[in-house]
């Protein structure tokens, strides 16, 4: 098939590579503009652009696509059979949805209709799901509301983080997209409408999502959020007006001890914090604002933290 591929981050790279390997003609790769990165603010090309150029594919990086007549004319000249969209990061406008004969086909990293939105992997893990997966779907104007084409389930291991799951789902989604295109071409896939009543949202993460609310959440809930919010926004609390970042944590036992949520308990060089419903969270690896990362034992030796201190 003649395809246009829209994608930007590393998550989209395996699908682009799989489409090339499957023999499809990738007439154009659409990705976001290069962005400044790091302290030096050096301009860096998105991973999808790097992959496309290495494969000798044509690349375009429009700043905006909704009202770009030049971009629209470019796609109309190509007249693709399908437009494949994987983590592109832009809303696909109506004119683009209507252009290809097989539609715009999206790979979404959740089992739709659950976790519609920009951060499905992070929120599935943060909410303590034991299973997630990938969905291929026909895009329409609503946010991840289009008909489902194919789905695959993947278990979430208890100690996985979102970083681990990103790689697993990206690799598994690539052959799923190849299978989806083949099924559409041969008429063996029937699009299935989503049950909108079962929909949940996975909005873009903010820095505040990393703030640990010990009064509202149990230790297990806070651990799940930490797992889901790697590498950003992570998990942090305030200690004497400074941010204390948690780089490692586990639900823990405190021998039946009860305390107000946020209260620190020190036991055998372990840093425990009281959470909702009489649960305890052990912070195993921490970093105080302006200091280096260290184990909890190292931190306790150097901080003179008093039992009964409250984290907020």
SEVOTI-794828 format. One record per residue (C-alpha): x, y, z. Coordinates in steps of 0.02 Angstrom, whole numbers, padded with zeros to 5 digits, always signed. Layout:
BEGIN
XYZ
...
This chain:
BEGIN
+00000+00000+00000
+00048+00181-00021
+00056+00256+00153
+00088+00420+00243
+00160+00392+00417
+00134+00520+00557
+00235+00496+00717
+00364+00582+00825
+00440+00494+00978
+00535+00332+01003
+00371+00239+01035
+00325+00260+00850
+00491+00197+00779
+00456+00007+00785
+00294+00030+00688
+00379+00134+00553
+00518+00003+00539
+00389-00138+00528
+00292-00051+00389
+00452-00028+00290
+00500-00211+00317
+00326-00267+00263
+00355-00188+00093
+00234-00042+00102
+00276+00116+00007
+00301+00253+00137
+00273+00402+00023
+00297+00530+00162
+00341+00535+00347
+00261+00676+00446
+00339+00720+00613
+00352+00867+00730
+00488+00999+00708
+00661+00978+00784
+00666+01044+00964
+00804+01117+01074
+00864+00992+01205
+00973+01006+01361
+01068+01149+01436
+01151+01190+01271
+00978+01195+01188
+01048+01099+01041
+00919+01063+00905
+00879+00876+00901
+00776+00784+00771
+00634+00673+00832
+00671+00486+00833
+00547+00456+00692
+00637+00582+00581
+00805+00501+00617
+00735+00329+00570
+00650+00395+00413
+00805+00484+00348
+00913+00330+00381
+00789+00232+00272
+00794+00363+00134
+00613+00419+00158
+00543+00591+00124
+00508+00689+00283
+00405+00844+00320
+00392+00936+00487
+00248+01060+00479
+00227+01171+00632
+00038+01166+00605
-00067+01051+00496
-00249+01103+00515
-00244+01256+00401
-00083+01225+00303
-00134+01229+00120
+00042+01179+00068
+00038+01023+00176
-00138+00980+00120
-00090+00994-00064
+00062+00883-00031
-00046+00745+00043
-00178+00762-00093
-00044+00738-00226
+00015+00579-00140
-00165+00511-00123
-00116+00379+00006
-00215+00219+00033
-00202+00249+00220
-00123+00370+00343
-00043+00282+00492
-00034+00385+00652
+00072+00333+00801
+00105+00458+00941
+00115+00603+00819
+00064+00732+00949
-00053+00834+00839
-00242+00826+00815
-00281+00759+00642
-00397+00884+00552
-00559+00830+00464
-00490+00855+00288
-00348+00734+00329
-00465+00605+00407
-00567+00602+00247
-00420+00593+00126
-00362+00409+00118
-00478+00272+00054
-00444+00161+00205
-00444+00305+00330
-00321+00364+00461
-00267+00217+00569
-00200+00247+00743
-00101+00138+00863
-00154+00181+01041
-00065+00106+01192
-00216+00052+01294
-00366-00063+01282
-00491+00064+01221
-00611+00132+01276
-00506+00136+01435
-00372+00269+01449
-00411+00385+01306
-00290+00530+01295
-00107+00579+01292
-00036+00467+01431
-00121+00296+01425
+00031+00194+01477
+00067+00304+01628
-00112+00310+01691
-00147+00124+01668
+00002+00086+01780
-00037+00227+01902
-00213+00159+01926
-00145-00013+01970
-00202-00106+01815
-00134-00284+01798
-00169-00290+01610
-00155-00163+01471
-00120-00175+01285
-00128-00095+01114
-00275-00046+01005
-00278-00004+00821
-00424+00107+00776
-00496+00218+00641
-00471+00399+00690
-00618+00517+00694
-00638+00693+00762
-00666+00639+00944
-00521+00603+01063
-00480+00418+01037
-00665+00380+01007
-00654+00295+00836
-00701+00116+00794
-00584-00022+00855
-00495-00129+00726
-00382-00248+00823
-00325-00263+01005
-00190-00358+01098
-00177-00381+01286
-00014-00369+01384
+00013-00405+01571
+00087-00271+01682
+00217-00348+01798
+00215-00286+01979
+00387-00206+01970
+00377-00135+01794
+00381+00052+01770
+00307+00154+01629
+00480+00159+01549
+00482-00031+01538
+00304-00040+01475
+00334+00091+01339
+00463-00022+01258
+00355-00179+01273
+00201-00096+01197
+00298-00007+01060
+00375-00170+00999
+00212-00268+01013
+00112-00133+00924
+00218-00137+00766
+00161-00309+00701
-00017-00267+00758
-00018-00119+00639
+00049-00225+00496
-00088-00353+00531
-00219-00215+00538
-00171-00144+00368
-00175-00317+00289
-00347-00350+00364
-00417-00185+00300
-00346-00214+00127
-00421-00388+00116
-00585-00344+00201
-00561-00466+00345
-00575-00335+00484
-00741-00258+00533
-00724-00094+00632
-00812-00110+00801
-00887+00044+00885
-00822+00083+01059
-00933+00071+01213
-00920+00254+01264
-01002+00220+01432
-00844+00122+01483
-00723+00259+01432
-00590+00326+01552
-00469+00468+01522
-00279+00475+01525
-00240+00661+01520
-00070+00740+01491
+00035+00730+01648
+00078+00885+01749
+00214+00916+01878
+00083+00914+02015
+00038+00734+01974
+00203+00684+02053
+00159+00761+02222
+00127+00622+02348
-00037+00647+02443
-00013+00534+02594
-00184+00576+02667
-00282+00531+02510
-00187+00378+02449
-00127+00213+02519
+00053+00154+02508
+00010+00038+02363
-00078+00178+02269
+00072+00292+02290
+00190+00155+02232
+00083+00127+02077
+00084+00313+02037
+00273+00317+02057
+00289+00170+01937
+00173+00252+01811
+00251+00424+01821
+00428+00371+01771
+00531+00458+01711
+00423+00614+01738
+00348+00687+01846
+00406+00550+01965
+00357+00563+02149
+00400+00695+02278
+00348+00770+02445
+00397+00929+02537
+00517+00921+02684
+00551+01082+02780
+00508+01184+02626
+00618+01083+02507
+00569+00951+02380
+00612+00772+02429
+00612+00664+02273
+00578+00478+02294
+00681+00372+02173
+00628+00207+02251
+00488+00149+02365
+00388+00000+02427
+00234-00032+02531
+00294-00084+02705
+00239-00147+02874
+00265-00042+03032
+00218-00168+03166
+00041-00106+03191
+00101+00072+03222
-00030+00206+03185
+00009+00387+03139
-00061+00536+03047
-00031+00524+02858
+00134+00603+02808
+00217+00564+02976
+00394+00496+02965
+00443+00340+03063
+00624+00285+03069
+00657+00101+03100
+00826+00012+03081
+00890+00146+02962
+00730+00133+02859
+00627+00286+02812
+00441+00249+02829
+00297+00369+02797
+00118+00346+02856
-00013+00343+02719
-00202+00329+02704
-00296+00184+02786
-00154+00144+02908
-00032+00092+02772
+00153+00131+02769
+00269+00176+02626
+00456+00144+02636
+00561+00269+02539
+00717+00172+02488
+00805+00297+02376
+00786+00486+02395
+00856+00652+02338
+00832+00814+02434
+00821+00970+02327
+00997+01033+02289
+01079+00870+02347
+01133+00709+02263
+01030+00550+02255
+01064+00427+02397
+00992+00277+02489
+00872+00312+02630
+01002+00250+02755
+01131+00374+02689
+01003+00513+02693
+00954+00474+02873
+01136+00474+02929
+01165+00647+02858
+00999+00734+02887
+00964+00712+03074
+00782+00688+03027
+00677+00671+03182
+00542+00538+03204
+00370+00619+03195
+00423+00742+03060
+00284+00770+02933
+00307+00763+02745
+00186+00870+02646
